[in-house]
Amino acid sequence: MYSLSDFDFNLPQENIAQTPLAERSASRLLHLDGDTLVDRSFADIVGLLQAGDLLVMNDTRVLKARFFGVKESGGKIEALVERVLDERTVLAQVRASKSPPPGCRIRLADAFDVTVGQRAGEFFTLHFEADVFELIEAHGRLPLPPYIEHDADEFDETRYQTVFNKVPGAVAAPTAGLHFDQALLDQLKAKGVNFAYVTLHVGAGTFQPVRTEVLAEHKMHTEWYTMPQETVDAVRAAQLAGRDVVAVGTTSLRALESASQSGQLVAGSADTALFITPGYAFKTVTRLITNFHLPKSTLLMLVSAFAGYEPIRSAYAHAIAQNYRFFSYGDAMLLTTQSRAPLNLDTPVKD
């Protein structure tokens, strides 16, 4: 049984990438296969995938979800939209010297008012007077992760989005996808690699540390995902052909595995609170492209479950020694699962 302290490590501050590289695909790639480590460049991914392999990517778009505002009383607040509930309602984190009560009006970005509704756990319901997405895009600020020390600028607004983003709703980027530019995608397509998409709206909870030493006591944050039927069909075709299902990022993996809990991948939309720790048997994903994750994070636990606890510890120690760049704007890894459930290729389940 692993505990929280088993996923701690010392990371020098200089290893935390503060800005993206000039070119998306210029990052490094640490290839871990079993116990073998190879230092590569991300562009090598073309040679590491085969015709018929399936890349599954998260097409979520990051919202300009951060706002500064003022309560009716004059008190300053900071709001971070966590989830859009409908065209005029969101859940948000609100930081203020005193929590705003239901019915309180808040002026955001000195541009428009919202009304505070009921609490929903740690979040506040905020009611907008017009279309949520239009107001967020026009007046919000891009919410860079807490370990990035500069405010978002125009370069971040481009580079903290994947080139295949489509569906607005996330408050953090699916960062493994940031390494792909259109030229690299075109090379993969020309080789015969297939593409499919899921949507998982990454929440701010992805940055929350685990605070309990006993992992079973951790309450996992929830995120909304959609699994299209065409992605289910593409996964099944790859499996029947004996090809790899490659998740681009832990968000794509969480969506795929959440939709596979019956033993087969099923189309549909749902909330997921899937908490993957060592001992989990992966039902759909066979390879994973991912960035380097925070100490004591649920994502570090996930990749340790996927590729093995000791191999991941060795890989992270190697990456630090070799000055790899960590976290959202950092370098990438290519992993192969060491914990796979028996493949179920019986009659597929329809949603």
Backbone hydrogen bonds in HBPLUS format (Angstrom, degrees):
<---DONOR---> <-ACCEPTOR-->    atom                        ^
c    i                          cat <-CA-CA->   ^        H-A-AA   ^      H-
h    n   atom  resd res      DA  || num        DHA   H-A  angle D-A-AA Bond
n    s   type  num  typ     dist DA aas  dist angle  dist       angle   num
A0006-ASP N   A0003-SER O   3.03 MM   3  5.56 147.5  2.13 113.2 122.7     1
A0004-LEU N   A0213-GLU O   2.97 MM 209  4.64 158.5  2.02 128.8 135.1     2
A0007-PHE N   A0004-LEU O   2.97 MM   3  5.70 167.0  1.99 123.2 127.4     3
A0008-ASP N   A0005-SER O   3.33 MM   3  5.32 156.0  2.39 112.4 109.5     4
A0296-LYS N   A0007-PHE O   2.76 MM 289  4.89 165.4  1.78 143.2 138.9     5
A0015-ASN N   A0012-PRO O   2.96 MM   3  5.58 162.6  1.99 119.0 124.8     6
A0016-ILE N   A0013-GLN O   3.11 MM   3  5.67 166.3  2.13 117.7 122.0     7
A0326-PHE N   A0015-ASN O   2.69 MM 311  5.76 167.6  1.71 167.6 169.1     8
A0017-ALA N   A0326-PHE O   3.22 MM 309  5.70 161.3  2.26 139.0 144.1     9
A0026-ALA N   A0023-GLU O   3.22 MM   3  5.39 164.8  2.24 111.8 115.1    10
A0042-PHE N   A0027-SER O   2.85 MM  15  5.57 165.7  1.87 154.4 149.4    11
A0332-ALA N   A0028-ARG O   3.05 MM 304  6.27 176.9  2.05 153.8 154.8    12
A0029-LEU N   A0040-ARG O   2.83 MM  11  4.91 171.4  1.84 125.6 124.6    13
A0040-ARG N   A0029-LEU O   2.79 MM  11  4.91 146.9  1.89 152.8 161.6    14
A0030-LEU N   A0332-ALA O   2.91 MM 302  6.33 163.5  1.94 144.9 146.9    15
A0334-LEU N   A0030-LEU O   3.05 MM 304  6.36 151.1  2.13 141.2 143.1    16
A0031-HIS N   A0038-VAL O   2.92 MM   7  5.12 168.5  1.93 161.8 158.3    17
A0038-VAL N   A0031-HIS O   2.95 MM   7  5.12 145.8  2.07 139.8 149.9    18
A0032-LEU N   A0334-LEU O   2.97 MM 302  6.09 164.7  1.99 163.9 168.5    19
A0033-ASP N   A0036-THR O   3.02 MM   3  5.30 160.1  2.06 148.8 155.1    20
A0036-THR N   A0033-ASP O   3.11 MM   3  5.30 161.1  2.14 125.6 124.9    21
A0044-ASP N   A0041-SER O   2.91 MM   3  5.57 157.4  1.97 117.9 125.2    22
A0045-ILE N   A0042-PHE O   2.95 MM   3  5.77 167.7  1.97 125.4 128.4    23
A0046-VAL N   A0043-ALA O   3.43 MM   3  6.37 167.0  2.45 121.8 122.4    24
A0047-GLY N   A0044-ASP O   2.94 MM   3  5.48 128.5  2.21 113.4 125.2    25
A0048-LEU N   A0045-ILE O   3.12 MM   3  4.90 137.0  2.32  92.6 105.0    26
A0053-ASP N   A0050-GLN O   2.98 MM   3  5.58 164.2  2.01 135.6 139.1    27
A0052-GLY N   A0192-GLY O   2.97 MM 140  5.94 163.8  2.00 125.6 126.4    28
A0194-ASN N   A0053-ASP O   2.86 MM 141  6.11 167.4  1.88 173.6 170.1    29
A0054-LEU N   A0244-ASP O   2.93 MM 190  6.24 169.9  1.94 167.2 170.5    30
A0246-VAL N   A0054-LEU O   2.76 MM 192  5.86 168.7  1.78 168.4 171.9    31
A0055-LEU N   A0194-ASN O   2.82 MM 139  6.14 170.9  1.83 159.8 157.7    32
A0196-ALA N   A0055-LEU O   2.89 MM 141  6.24 141.0  2.04 163.7 164.9    33
A0056-VAL N   A0246-VAL O   2.87 MM 190  6.08 164.8  1.89 160.6 160.8    34
A0248-VAL N   A0056-VAL O   2.91 MM 192  5.84 167.4  1.92 161.3 157.5    35
A0057-MET N   A0196-ALA O   2.90 MM 139  6.34 161.9  1.93 153.6 152.9    36
A0198-VAL N   A0057-MET O   2.91 MM 141  6.17 154.2  1.98 148.9 154.0    37
A0059-ASP N   A0198-VAL O   2.92 MM 139  6.31 157.9  1.97 167.6 170.8    38
A0166-LYS N   A0059-ASP O   2.71 MM 107  5.33 149.5  1.80 147.9 146.5    39
A0167-VAL N   A0059-ASP O   3.02 MM 108  6.22 162.2  2.05 147.8 153.4    40
A0061-ARG N   A0167-VAL O   2.75 MM 106  5.28 142.3  1.89 132.2 126.0    41
A0169-GLY N   A0061-ARG O   3.03 MM 108  6.02 147.7  2.14 162.1 157.3    42
A0170-ALA N   A0061-ARG O   3.09 MM 109  5.86 162.4  2.12 143.4 143.7    43
A0063-LEU N   A0170-ALA O   2.72 MM 107  5.77 171.7  1.73 162.9 159.9    44
A0081-VAL N   A0065-ALA O   2.97 MM  16  5.00 164.4  1.99 141.7 141.8    45
A0066-ARG N   A0141-ARG O   3.02 MM  75  4.99 166.0  2.04 155.1 151.7    46
A0141-ARG N   A0066-ARG O   2.92 MM  75  4.99 147.8  2.02 139.8 149.3    47
A0067-PHE N   A0079-ALA O   2.82 MM  12  5.11 159.6  1.86 158.6 160.9    48
A0079-ALA N   A0067-PHE O   2.85 MM  12  5.11 164.5  1.88 145.4 150.8    49
A0109-ALA N   A0068-PHE O   2.85 MM  41  5.64 168.6  1.86 160.5 164.0    50
A0069-GLY N   A0077-ILE O   2.98 MM   8  5.21 166.5  2.00 144.2 144.0    51
A0077-ILE N   A0069-GLY O   2.95 MM   8  5.21 160.0  1.99 134.0 133.6    52
A0070-VAL N   A0107-ARG O   2.90 MM  37  5.26 147.9  2.01 142.3 152.6    53
A0107-ARG N   A0070-VAL O   2.88 MM  37  5.26 169.8  1.90 156.3 154.1    54
A0071-LYS N   A0075-GLY O   2.80 MM   4  5.25 168.7  1.81 158.1 160.9    55
A0074-GLY N   A0071-LYS O   2.86 MM   3  5.18 157.0  1.91 111.3 119.1    56
A0078-GLU N   A0095-ARG O   2.96 MM  17  5.10 148.4  2.06 140.7 149.7    57
A0095-ARG N   A0078-GLU O   2.78 MM  17  5.10 168.4  1.80 156.8 160.8    58
A0080-LEU N   A0093-GLN O   2.89 MM  13  5.11 155.4  1.95 144.6 151.4    59
A0093-GLN N   A0080-LEU O   2.89 MM  13  5.11 157.7  1.94 146.4 145.2    60
A0082-GLU N   A0091-LEU O   2.73 MM   9  5.50 160.7  1.77 141.9 148.0    61
A0083-ARG N   A0091-LEU O   3.22 MM   8  5.19 160.9  2.26 137.0 138.1    62
A0091-LEU N   A0083-ARG O   2.79 MM   8  5.19 158.8  1.84 154.5 161.6    63
A0085-LEU N   A0089-THR O   2.82 MM   4  5.40 147.8  1.92 137.6 146.8    64
A0086-ASP N   A0089-THR O   3.27 MM   3  5.23 160.4  2.31 137.4 137.6    65
A0089-THR N   A0086-ASP O   3.33 MM   3  5.23 167.6  2.35 106.6 109.9    66
A0132-VAL N   A0087-GLU O   2.75 MM  45  5.42 161.4  1.78 149.5 154.1    67
A0128-PHE N   A0088-ARG O   2.76 MM  40  4.88 164.1  1.78 143.7 148.2    68
A0090-VAL N   A0126-LEU O   3.05 MM  36  5.40 159.7  2.09 151.2 157.7    69
A0126-LEU N   A0090-VAL O   2.94 MM  36  5.40 165.6  1.96 152.3 156.3    70
A0092-ALA N   A0124-PHE O   2.87 MM  32  5.28 150.3  1.96 145.6 155.5    71
A0124-PHE N   A0092-ALA O   2.80 MM  32  5.28 166.6  1.82 153.1 156.9    72
A0104-CYS N   A0101-PRO O   3.09 MM   3  5.69 160.1  2.13 139.1 142.0    73
A0103-GLY N   A0116-VAL O   2.75 MM  13  5.29 174.8  1.75 150.4 149.2    74
A0116-VAL N   A0104-CYS O   2.82 MM  12  5.35 169.0  1.83 162.2 166.0    75
A0106-ILE N   A0114-VAL O   2.87 MM   8  5.36 161.5  1.91 155.2 161.1    76
A0114-VAL N   A0106-ILE O   2.88 MM   8  5.36 150.5  1.97 149.2 159.1    77
A0108-LEU N   A0112-PHE O   2.82 MM   4  5.65 164.3  1.85 178.8 175.3    78
A0111-ALA N   A0108-LEU O   2.89 MM   3  6.00 161.0  1.92 136.0 137.6    79
A0112-PHE N   A0108-LEU O   3.35 MM   4  5.65 161.3  2.38 149.0 154.5    80
A0115-THR N   A0127-HIS O   3.01 MM  12  5.08 158.1  2.06 138.4 144.4    81
A0127-HIS N   A0115-THR O   2.85 MM  12  5.08 166.8  1.86 148.2 152.8    82
A0117-GLY N   A0125-THR O   2.65 MM   8  4.79 171.1  1.65 151.8 149.5    83
A0125-THR N   A0118-GLN O   3.18 MM   7  5.65 141.7  2.34 138.3 149.5    84
A0120-ALA N   A0123-PHE O   2.82 MM   3  5.13 169.2  1.83 145.5 146.1    85
A0123-PHE N   A0120-ALA O   3.20 MM   3  5.13 162.0  2.24 118.6 116.7    86
A0135-LEU N   A0131-ASP O   3.14 MM   4  6.36 165.1  2.16 156.8 160.6    87
A0136-ILE N   A0132-VAL O   2.89 MM   4  6.05 162.7  1.92 159.3 164.7    88
A0137-GLU N   A0133-PHE O   2.99 MM   4  6.02 164.9  2.01 145.7 150.1    89
A0138-ALA N   A0134-GLU O   3.01 MM   4  6.07 151.4  2.10 141.8 149.9    90
A0139-HIS N   A0135-LEU O   2.96 MM   4  5.88 153.3  2.03 146.7 152.4    91
A0140-GLY N   A0136-ILE O   2.86 MM   4  4.87 150.3  1.95 133.7 138.8    92
A0148-ILE N   A0145-PRO O   3.10 MM   3  5.67 165.8  2.12 119.4 123.9    93
A0157-GLU N   A0153-ASP O   3.05 MM   4  6.38 150.6  2.14 149.1 158.0    94
A0158-THR N   A0155-PHE O   3.16 MM   3  5.42 141.4  2.32 102.1 112.4    95
A0159-ARG N   A0155-PHE O   2.88 MM   4  6.09 174.3  1.88 157.6 159.4    96
A0160-TYR N   A0156-ASP O   2.74 MM   4  5.28 148.3  1.84 148.1 148.2    97
A0165-ASN N   A0162-THR O   3.40 MM   3  5.31 162.7  2.43 106.3 105.0    98
A0171-VAL N   A0202-VAL O   2.87 MM  31  5.95 171.5  1.88 167.1 168.5    99
A0175-THR N   A0173-ALA O   3.06 MM   2  5.19 116.2  2.49 107.6  90.7   100
A0177-GLY N   A0174-PRO O   3.04 MM   3  5.97 147.4  2.15 128.7 135.3   101
A0178-LEU N   A0175-THR O   3.02 MM   3  5.21 153.4  2.10 105.5 113.8   102
A0180-PHE N   A0177-GLY O   3.28 MM   3  5.81 165.5  2.30 115.3 119.4   103
A0185-LEU N   A0181-ASP O   3.08 MM   4  6.40 161.1  2.12 154.7 160.4   104
A0186-ASP N   A0182-GLN O   2.87 MM   4  6.09 152.2  1.95 148.1 155.9   105
A0187-GLN N   A0183-ALA O   3.04 MM   4  6.34 149.0  2.14 142.2 149.9   106
A0188-LEU N   A0184-LEU O   3.04 MM   4  6.33 159.5  2.08 151.1 156.0   107
A0189-LYS N   A0185-LEU O   2.94 MM   4  6.17 159.2  1.98 148.9 154.7   108
A0190-ALA N   A0186-ASP O   2.93 MM   4  6.12 158.3  1.98 146.9 152.7   109
A0191-LYS N   A0187-GLN O   3.06 MM   4  6.30 137.2  2.25 139.3 150.4   110
A0191-LYS N   A0188-LEU O   3.15 MM   3  5.10 127.1  2.44  92.4 106.4   111
A0193-VAL N   A0188-LEU O   3.04 MM   5  5.43 156.0  2.10 158.3 150.8   112
A0192-GLY N   A0189-LYS O   3.00 MM   3  5.18 145.2  2.13 102.3 113.0   113
A0199-THR N   A0226-THR O   3.19 MM  27  5.16 165.1  2.21 148.0 150.6   114
A0226-THR N   A0199-THR O   2.74 MM  27  5.16 144.7  1.86 147.4 157.8   115
A0201-HIS N   A0224-TRP O   3.04 MM  23  5.80 154.5  2.10 167.5 171.6   116
A0206-THR N   A0203-GLY O   3.15 MM   3  5.98 171.4  2.16 120.6 123.3   117
A0207-PHE N   A0204-ALA O   3.05 MM   3  5.93 167.9  2.06 125.8 128.6   118
A0208-GLN N   A0205-GLY O   3.03 MM   3  5.01 156.8  2.08 103.8 111.3   119
A0217-GLU N   A0214-VAL O   2.99 MM   3  5.68 158.9  2.04 120.1 126.7   120
A0218-HIS N   A0215-LEU O   3.03 MM   3  5.43 165.1  2.05 115.1 119.9   121
A0223-GLU N   A0272-THR O   3.02 MM  49  5.43 146.6  2.13 140.4 150.4   122
A0272-THR N   A0223-GLU O   2.79 MM  49  5.43 152.2  1.87 148.5 157.6   123
A0225-TYR N   A0270-ALA O   2.98 MM  45  5.75 165.8  2.00 160.8 164.3   124
A0270-ALA N   A0225-TYR O   3.07 MM  45  5.75 152.5  2.15 151.1 159.1   125
A0227-MET N   A0268-GLY O   2.73 MM  41  5.19 168.4  1.74 156.1 160.2   126
A0268-GLY N   A0227-MET O   2.95 MM  41  5.19 155.9  2.01 136.1 141.9   127
A0231-THR N   A0228-PRO O   3.11 MM   3  5.31 132.5  2.35  99.5 111.8   128
A0232-VAL N   A0228-PRO O   3.16 MM   4  6.59 155.8  2.22 147.5 154.1   129
A0233-ASP N   A0229-GLN O   2.91 MM   4  6.20 159.6  1.95 153.0 158.2   130
A0234-ALA N   A0230-GLU O   3.00 MM   4  6.13 150.1  2.10 133.9 141.9   131
A0235-VAL N   A0231-THR O   2.88 MM   4  6.09 157.7  1.93 151.9 157.3   132
A0236-ARG N   A0232-VAL O   3.01 MM   4  6.24 164.4  2.04 150.7 155.0   133
A0237-ALA N   A0233-ASP O   2.99 MM   4  6.20 154.0  2.06 144.8 152.0   134
A0238-ALA N   A0234-ALA O   3.06 MM   4  6.28 155.9  2.12 144.9 150.8   135
A0239-GLN N   A0235-VAL O   2.92 MM   4  6.19 160.3  1.96 154.2 160.0   136
A0240-LEU N   A0236-ARG O   2.88 MM   4  6.07 163.3  1.91 152.5 156.6   137
A0241-ALA N   A0237-ALA O   3.09 MM   4  6.22 139.3  2.26 137.9 148.2   138
A0243-ARG N   A0238-ALA O   2.83 MM   5  5.02 161.9  1.86 157.0 152.4   139
A0242-GLY N   A0239-GLN O   3.00 MM   3  5.00 156.3  2.06 102.5 109.9   140
A0286-THR N   A0245-VAL O   2.98 MM  41  5.44 161.8  2.01 146.0 152.0   141
A0287-ARG N   A0245-VAL O   3.29 MM  42  6.35 162.6  2.32 141.6 139.3   142
A0247-ALA N   A0287-ARG O   2.94 MM  40  6.39 151.0  2.03 160.1 152.7   143
A0289-ILE N   A0247-ALA O   2.96 MM  42  6.29 167.3  1.98 168.6 170.5   144
A0249-GLY N   A0289-ILE O   2.71 MM  40  5.50 135.4  1.91 152.7 164.9   145
A0253-LEU N   A0249-GLY O   3.16 MM   4  6.44 158.3  2.20 143.3 150.0   146
A0254-ARG N   A0250-THR O   2.82 MM   4  5.96 158.0  1.87 143.6 149.1   147
A0255-ALA N   A0251-THR O   3.05 MM   4  6.27 157.8  2.10 146.9 152.5   148
A0256-LEU N   A0252-SER O   2.94 MM   4  6.16 167.1  1.95 152.6 156.1   149
A0257-GLU N   A0253-LEU O   2.82 MM   4  5.98 170.5  1.83 159.8 162.4   150
A0258-SER N   A0254-ARG O   2.85 MM   4  5.76 151.9  1.93 139.8 148.3   151
A0259-ALA N   A0255-ALA O   3.03 MM   4  6.16 152.7  2.11 145.5 152.1   152
A0260-SER N   A0257-GLU O   3.08 MM   3  4.88 157.0  2.14  99.1 105.5   153
A0266-VAL N   A0259-ALA O   2.94 MM   7  5.47 145.3  2.06 139.2 149.1   154
A0263-GLY N   A0260-SER O   2.84 MM   3  5.41 160.7  1.88 120.4 127.0   155
A0280-TYR N   A0277-THR O   3.11 MM   3  6.06 150.0  2.21 151.7 157.6   156
A0282-PHE N   A0339-SER O   2.76 MM  57  6.09 163.8  1.79 154.5 148.7   157
A0341-ALA N   A0282-PHE O   2.86 MM  59  5.46 171.3  1.87 132.3 135.1   158
A0337-THR N   A0286-THR O   3.00 MM  51  5.44 173.4  2.00 146.3 147.4   159
A0288-LEU N   A0335-LEU O   2.93 MM  47  5.10 156.7  1.98 137.3 142.8   160
A0335-LEU N   A0288-LEU O   2.83 MM  47  5.10 165.5  1.85 151.9 157.0   161
A0290-THR N   A0333-MET O   3.01 MM  43  5.29 158.0  2.06 141.9 148.8   162
A0333-MET N   A0290-THR O   2.62 MM  43  5.29 142.6  1.75 158.8 172.2   163
A0327-PHE N   A0292-PHE O   3.23 MM  35  5.29 143.3  2.37 124.8 135.4   164
A0301-MET N   A0297-SER O   3.23 MM   4  6.59 152.8  2.31 144.1 151.4   165
A0302-LEU N   A0298-THR O   2.93 MM   4  6.19 146.5  2.04 138.5 148.0   166
A0303-VAL N   A0299-LEU O   3.03 MM   4  6.33 166.3  2.05 152.1 153.1   167
A0304-SER N   A0300-LEU O   3.05 MM   4  6.14 145.4  2.17 139.0 148.8   168
A0305-ALA N   A0301-MET O   2.94 MM   4  6.20 144.0  2.08 143.5 152.9   169
A0305-ALA N   A0302-LEU O   3.08 MM   3  5.10 121.7  2.43  95.5 110.1   170
A0306-PHE N   A0302-LEU O   2.97 MM   4  6.26 146.8  2.08 145.2 155.2   171
A0307-ALA N   A0303-VAL O   2.94 MM   4  6.02 174.9  1.94 152.2 152.4   172
A0308-GLY N   A0304-SER O   2.93 MM   4  4.90 132.2  2.16 123.7 133.2   173
A0338-GLN N   A0306-PHE O   2.71 MM  32  6.04 151.6  1.79 163.9 169.1   174
A0312-ILE N   A0308-GLY O   3.10 MM   4  6.17 157.1  2.15 147.6 153.7   175
A0313-ARG N   A0309-TYR O   3.03 MM   4  6.31 157.7  2.08 150.0 156.6   176
A0314-SER N   A0310-GLU O   2.95 MM   4  6.18 162.8  1.98 155.7 160.1   177
A0315-ALA N   A0311-PRO O   2.86 MM   4  6.03 153.3  1.93 143.1 151.2   178
A0316-TYR N   A0312-ILE O   2.88 MM   4  6.07 161.6  1.92 154.5 158.0   179
A0317-ALA N   A0313-ARG O   3.04 MM   4  6.22 160.3  2.08 146.7 152.2   180
A0318-HIS N   A0314-SER O   2.95 MM   4  6.13 156.4  2.00 146.5 153.2   181
A0319-ALA N   A0315-ALA O   2.84 MM   4  6.06 156.6  1.90 146.6 153.5   182
A0320-ILE N   A0316-TYR O   2.98 MM   4  6.19 157.9  2.03 150.4 155.0   183
A0321-ALA N   A0317-ALA O   3.05 MM   4  6.22 164.0  2.07 146.5 151.2   184
A0322-GLN N   A0318-HIS O   2.89 MM   4  6.05 143.3  2.03 147.9 158.3   185
A0324-TYR N   A0319-ALA O   2.85 MM   5  5.10 176.3  1.85 156.3 155.1   186
A0323-ASN N   A0320-ILE O   3.13 MM   3  5.08 163.0  2.16 106.4 108.9   187
A0331-ASP N   A0325-ARG O   2.67 MM   6  5.23 157.5  1.72 134.2 135.8   188
A0330-GLY N   A0327-PHE O   2.86 MM   3  5.11 159.5  1.91 122.3 125.3   189
